[in-house]
Amino acid sequence: MIKIGIDPHKASHTAVALDETGRVLAELRVAATKAMLVRLLHWAERWPERILAIEGATGLGHLLAQQLVARQETVLDVPATLAARARMLARGHGRKTDGIDATSVARVAQSQSDLRHVGPEDHSTVLRLLSARRDELAQGRRTVINRLHRLLRDLHPGGAPTELSAEAASGLLRRIRPAGAVDLERKAMARALVADLRRIDRALVENRARCAAAVAASGTTVTAIFGISDVLAAKILGHAGDVSRFRSADRFASYTGTAPIEVSSGEVARHRLSRSGNRSLNNALHLAARVQVMHPGPGRDHYERKLAEHKSSREALRSLKRQLAKVVYRHLVADQVRRLDLAS
């Protein structure tokens, strides 16, 4: 089986073909134009038994990956971190070119049997897009609020309340009488920011409604878990994708970054906090855990039991996140089984 590694860029893509022994057979560089796909497939058709591996098939290589999948090609997604490690371990004194990067991608595809197979975009992509848009809107709202606070601090003694809304900021601005040209400009800028805040708030309301509709269309039961709203469910479903790619709940927990990492040596067995994994999924589980801790129920019972075992509050919360990852995984698996039963 020939492995073809592809190093994607905005303006061009570089492909390198390796045989079973790891020997470079050929290299191709194509411009990212409408003719790109035809040129690449024409070059690759000399190897009927082939697998194409793309570095970052959800990033710069996304369009090419989807085009290849539509042509019934087998496509693997190679994380950039794995490709970088393969390049560093290879002989070459640290040299880096597009051809070397594409070769590293192909070598990862040869050595790793559990790489993600790229499939056509489905409903999870819609959910992931909605979730990403909400994160962008929330970040934009925080930026606007911070700028408003800075301006109101210089316009009004004591500034504005910490929990600032568009209505509160507008009411405060109506009572401010600028003393000079500088304060007049500050007030004008603050009014413009209030308009931005109202626009973002409307977009957030619309996004929440679209998330709810998309989650309902998925038929998931994840929202039955206390603390997981439609917004968090959209993030979980969008980033988890096809749950069958996780062989167990432990694999899923590792992907979410909620499973501790073993760092044992000799007779000493230790674990440390994982900083890897999908941080969006980790964030969704963290928010759900925080909600459960604030309300009576099994989640808070687990949290308080860990505190009674002399765990810190952070350790207790991490333990609850780990348990939530198991529960979410079970719901995702049950949802998939139910969909397959309905399809049959």
C-alpha positions as CSV (number, residue, x, y, z in Angstrom):
1,M,0.0,0.0,0.0
2,I,1.5,3.3,-1.1
3,K,1.2,6.2,1.4
4,I,1.0,9.7,0.0
5,G,1.7,12.4,2.5
6,I,0.4,15.9,1.8
7,D,1.7,19.1,3.4
8,P,-1.1,21.7,2.8
9,H,-0.6,25.5,2.6
10,K,-2.9,28.3,1.6
11,A,-1.3,28.9,-1.8
12,S,0.0,25.4,-2.6
13,H,0.1,21.7,-1.5
14,T,3.1,19.4,-1.6
15,A,2.6,15.6,-1.9
16,V,5.2,12.8,-1.4
17,A,4.6,9.1,-2.1
18,L,6.3,6.4,-0.1
19,D,6.5,2.7,-0.7
20,E,6.1,0.0,1.9
21,T,9.8,0.3,2.9
22,G,9.6,4.1,3.4
23,R,11.4,4.9,0.2
24,V,10.4,8.2,-1.6
25,L,8.9,7.3,-4.9
26,A,7.9,10.8,-6.2
27,E,7.1,14.3,-5.1
28,L,4.6,16.9,-6.5
29,R,3.9,20.5,-5.7
30,V,0.6,21.9,-6.9
31,A,-0.9,25.4,-6.7
32,A,-4.1,25.7,-4.7
33,T,-6.4,26.4,-7.7
34,K,-9.4,24.8,-9.3
35,A,-7.1,22.5,-11.2
36,M,-5.4,21.3,-8.1
37,L,-7.5,18.2,-7.5
38,V,-7.3,17.0,-11.1
39,R,-3.5,17.4,-11.2
40,L,-3.0,15.6,-7.8
41,L,-5.2,12.6,-8.8
42,H,-3.6,12.3,-12.2
43,W,-0.2,12.2,-10.5
44,A,-1.4,9.6,-8.0
45,E,-3.2,7.3,-10.3
46,R,0.0,5.4,-11.1
47,W,-0.5,3.7,-7.6
48,P,-4.0,2.1,-7.6
49,E,-3.5,0.9,-4.0
50,R,-2.9,4.2,-2.2
51,I,-3.9,6.0,1.0
52,L,-3.6,9.8,1.2
53,A,-2.6,11.4,4.5
54,I,-3.1,15.1,5.1
55,E,-1.6,17.2,7.8
56,G,-4.4,19.1,9.5
57,A,-7.3,17.8,7.5
58,T,-9.6,20.0,9.6
59,G,-7.4,23.1,9.1
60,L,-5.6,24.2,5.9
61,G,-6.1,20.8,4.4
62,H,-9.9,20.7,5.0
63,L,-11.0,21.6,1.5
64,L,-8.6,19.2,-0.2
65,A,-9.5,16.4,2.2
66,Q,-13.2,16.8,1.5
67,Q,-12.6,16.9,-2.2
68,L,-10.6,13.7,-2.1
69,V,-13.3,12.0,0.1
70,A,-15.9,13.0,-2.5
71,R,-13.8,11.2,-5.1
72,Q,-13.9,8.0,-3.0
73,E,-10.3,8.3,-1.9
74,T,-9.1,7.0,1.5
75,V,-7.9,10.0,3.5
76,L,-6.2,10.0,6.9
77,D,-5.9,13.1,9.2
78,V,-2.4,13.5,10.6
79,P,-2.1,15.9,13.5
80,A,0.5,18.5,13.1
81,T,2.2,17.5,16.4
82,L,2.8,14.0,15.2
83,A,4.2,15.2,11.8
84,A,6.5,17.5,13.6
85,R,7.8,14.7,15.9
86,A,8.4,12.5,12.9
87,R,10.4,15.2,11.2
88,M,12.5,15.9,14.3
89,L,13.3,12.1,14.7
90,A,14.3,11.7,11.0
91,R,17.8,12.2,9.8
92,G,18.3,15.6,8.2
93,H,19.8,17.9,10.9
94,G,16.6,19.7,11.5
95,R,16.1,20.9,7.9
96,K,12.5,21.8,7.0
97,T,11.0,22.0,3.6
98,D,7.5,21.3,2.2
99,G,8.8,18.0,0.8
100,I,10.3,17.0,4.1
101,D,7.1,17.9,5.9
102,A,5.0,15.8,3.4
103,T,7.4,12.9,3.9
104,S,7.0,13.1,7.6
105,V,3.2,13.1,7.2
106,A,3.5,9.9,5.0
107,R,5.8,8.2,7.6
108,V,3.3,8.9,10.4
109,A,0.5,7.3,8.2
110,Q,2.8,4.2,7.9
111,S,3.5,3.9,11.5
112,Q,0.2,4.9,13.2
113,S,-2.7,2.5,12.8
114,D,-5.2,4.6,14.7
115,L,-5.3,7.8,12.7
116,R,-8.7,9.3,12.0
117,H,-10.2,8.5,8.7
118,V,-11.7,11.6,7.1
119,G,-15.3,11.2,6.2
120,P,-17.8,13.5,4.4
121,E,-19.1,16.4,6.5
122,D,-22.3,15.6,8.4
123,H,-24.5,17.2,11.1
124,S,-21.7,17.3,13.6
125,T,-20.0,19.8,11.4
126,V,-23.0,22.1,11.6
127,L,-22.9,21.8,15.4
128,R,-19.2,22.5,15.5
129,L,-19.6,25.6,13.4
130,L,-22.4,26.9,15.6
131,S,-20.3,26.2,18.7
132,A,-17.3,28.0,17.2
133,R,-19.4,31.0,16.3
134,R,-20.8,31.2,19.8
135,D,-17.2,31.2,21.2
136,E,-16.3,34.0,18.9
137,L,-19.3,36.0,19.9
138,A,-18.7,35.5,23.6
139,Q,-15.0,36.5,23.2
140,G,-16.1,39.6,21.2
141,R,-18.6,40.5,23.9
142,R,-15.9,40.3,26.6
143,T,-13.7,42.6,24.6
144,V,-16.5,45.2,24.2
145,I,-17.4,45.0,27.9
146,N,-13.8,45.6,28.9
147,R,-13.5,48.6,26.6
148,L,-16.7,50.0,27.9
149,H,-15.4,49.7,31.5
150,R,-12.3,51.6,30.6
151,L,-14.2,54.5,29.1
152,L,-16.8,54.7,31.8
153,R,-14.2,54.6,34.4
154,D,-12.8,57.9,33.0
155,L,-16.3,59.4,32.5
156,H,-18.0,58.5,35.8
157,P,-16.7,58.4,39.4
158,G,-16.5,54.7,40.4
159,G,-17.0,53.5,36.8
160,A,-19.7,51.0,35.9
161,P,-21.0,48.0,37.8
162,T,-19.0,44.8,37.2
163,E,-21.9,43.0,35.6
164,L,-22.5,45.5,32.8
165,S,-25.3,45.2,30.2
166,A,-26.1,47.3,27.2
167,E,-29.1,48.8,29.1
168,A,-27.1,49.6,32.2
169,A,-24.3,51.2,30.2
170,S,-26.8,53.2,28.1
171,G,-28.6,54.5,31.2
172,L,-25.3,55.5,32.8
173,L,-24.2,57.4,29.6
174,R,-27.5,59.3,29.5
175,R,-26.6,60.8,33.0
176,I,-23.1,61.8,32.0
177,R,-22.5,65.4,31.0
178,P,-19.0,65.7,29.3
179,A,-16.8,68.5,30.5
180,G,-14.8,68.9,27.4
181,A,-13.8,67.7,23.9
182,V,-11.9,64.6,25.3
183,D,-14.9,63.5,27.4
184,L,-17.2,64.1,24.4
185,E,-15.1,61.7,22.3
186,R,-15.1,59.2,25.2
187,K,-18.9,59.3,25.4
188,A,-19.2,58.9,21.6
189,M,-16.9,55.9,21.6
190,A,-18.9,54.4,24.6
191,R,-22.2,54.8,22.7
192,A,-20.7,53.0,19.7
193,L,-19.5,50.2,21.9
194,V,-23.1,49.9,23.4
195,A,-24.4,49.5,19.9
196,D,-21.8,46.8,19.3
197,L,-22.9,45.1,22.5
198,R,-26.5,45.1,21.5
199,R,-25.6,43.6,18.1
200,I,-23.6,40.8,19.8
201,D,-26.3,40.1,22.3
202,R,-28.9,39.7,19.5
203,A,-26.5,37.4,17.7
204,L,-26.0,35.3,20.8
205,V,-29.7,34.9,21.2
206,E,-30.0,33.8,17.6
207,N,-27.1,31.4,18.0
208,R,-28.7,29.8,21.1
209,A,-31.9,29.2,19.2
210,R,-30.0,27.7,16.2
211,C,-28.0,25.5,18.6
212,A,-31.2,24.2,20.2
213,A,-32.7,23.4,16.8
214,A,-29.6,21.6,15.6
215,V,-29.3,19.6,18.8
216,A,-32.9,18.6,18.6
217,A,-32.4,17.5,15.0
218,S,-29.6,15.3,16.1
219,G,-31.9,13.3,18.4
220,T,-29.2,13.2,21.2
221,T,-29.9,12.4,24.8
222,V,-26.8,14.3,26.0
223,T,-29.1,17.2,27.1
224,A,-30.7,14.8,29.7
225,I,-27.4,15.0,31.7
226,F,-27.9,17.7,34.3
227,G,-25.7,20.7,33.6
228,I,-25.5,20.2,29.8
229,S,-27.5,22.8,27.9
230,D,-28.2,23.0,24.2
231,V,-25.2,25.2,23.8
232,L,-22.9,22.7,25.6
233,A,-24.5,19.8,23.8
234,A,-23.7,21.4,20.4
235,K,-20.1,21.8,21.4
236,I,-19.8,18.2,22.7
237,L,-21.5,16.7,19.6
238,G,-19.7,18.9,17.2
239,H,-16.2,18.1,18.6
240,A,-16.8,14.4,19.5
241,G,-18.0,13.5,16.0
242,D,-18.4,9.8,15.3
243,V,-18.2,8.2,18.7
244,S,-17.3,4.8,17.1
245,R,-13.7,6.1,16.6
246,F,-13.3,5.8,20.4
247,R,-12.9,2.2,21.4
248,S,-13.8,2.8,25.1
249,A,-14.8,5.4,27.6
250,D,-11.2,5.7,28.6
251,R,-10.1,6.6,25.1
252,F,-12.9,9.2,25.0
253,A,-11.7,10.6,28.3
254,S,-8.2,10.8,27.0
255,Y,-9.4,12.7,24.0
256,T,-11.3,15.2,26.2
257,G,-8.2,15.7,28.3
258,T,-10.0,14.6,31.5
259,A,-8.0,11.4,32.0
260,P,-4.9,11.9,34.1
261,I,-1.5,11.0,32.5
262,E,0.7,8.4,34.1
263,V,4.3,9.6,34.8
264,S,5.6,6.7,36.7
265,S,9.2,5.8,37.1
266,G,10.7,2.7,38.7
267,E,8.7,1.9,41.8
268,V,7.1,5.3,42.0
269,A,3.6,5.5,40.4
270,R,2.3,9.0,39.8
271,H,-0.2,10.8,37.6
272,R,-0.4,14.4,36.5
273,L,-3.0,16.6,34.9
274,S,-3.5,16.3,31.2
275,R,-3.0,19.5,29.3
276,S,-3.6,17.8,25.9
277,G,-6.8,16.6,24.4
278,N,-9.6,18.5,22.8
279,R,-9.8,21.7,24.8
280,S,-13.3,22.6,23.6
281,L,-14.6,19.3,24.9
282,N,-12.7,19.8,28.1
283,N,-14.2,23.2,28.5
284,A,-17.7,21.9,28.0
285,L,-17.3,19.2,30.6
286,H,-15.7,21.8,33.0
287,L,-18.8,24.1,32.7
288,A,-21.2,21.1,33.2
289,A,-19.2,20.0,36.2
290,R,-19.4,23.5,37.7
291,V,-23.1,23.6,37.3
292,Q,-23.5,20.2,39.0
293,V,-21.3,21.3,41.9
294,M,-23.6,24.3,42.5
295,H,-26.8,22.2,42.7
296,P,-27.8,19.2,44.8
297,G,-27.5,15.9,43.0
298,P,-25.0,13.0,42.2
299,G,-22.5,15.4,40.8
300,R,-22.2,17.5,44.0
301,D,-22.3,14.3,46.1
302,H,-19.2,13.0,44.2
303,Y,-17.5,16.4,44.6
304,E,-18.1,16.5,48.3
305,R,-17.0,12.9,48.7
306,K,-13.7,13.8,47.1
307,L,-13.3,16.8,49.4
308,A,-13.9,14.5,52.4
309,E,-11.0,12.3,51.0
310,H,-8.8,15.4,51.5
311,K,-8.7,16.2,47.8
312,S,-8.4,19.9,46.9
313,S,-11.3,21.7,45.3
314,R,-9.6,21.5,41.9
315,E,-8.8,17.8,42.3
316,A,-12.4,17.1,43.2
317,L,-13.7,19.1,40.2
318,R,-11.3,17.2,37.9
319,S,-12.5,13.9,39.3
320,L,-16.1,15.0,38.6
321,K,-15.1,16.0,35.0
322,R,-13.7,12.5,34.5
323,Q,-16.9,10.9,35.6
324,L,-18.9,13.2,33.4
325,A,-16.8,12.1,30.4
326,K,-17.9,8.5,31.1
327,V,-21.5,9.5,31.3
328,V,-21.4,11.5,28.1
329,Y,-19.6,8.7,26.3
330,R,-22.4,6.2,27.3
331,H,-25.0,8.6,26.0
332,L,-23.2,9.1,22.7
333,V,-22.9,5.3,22.2
334,A,-26.6,4.8,23.1
335,D,-27.6,7.5,20.7
336,Q,-25.6,5.9,17.9
337,V,-27.0,2.4,18.6
338,R,-30.5,3.8,18.5
339,R,-29.9,5.6,15.2
340,L,-28.6,2.4,13.7
341,D,-31.6,0.5,14.9
342,L,-33.9,3.1,13.3
343,A,-32.0,3.0,10.1
344,S,-32.3,-0.8,9.9
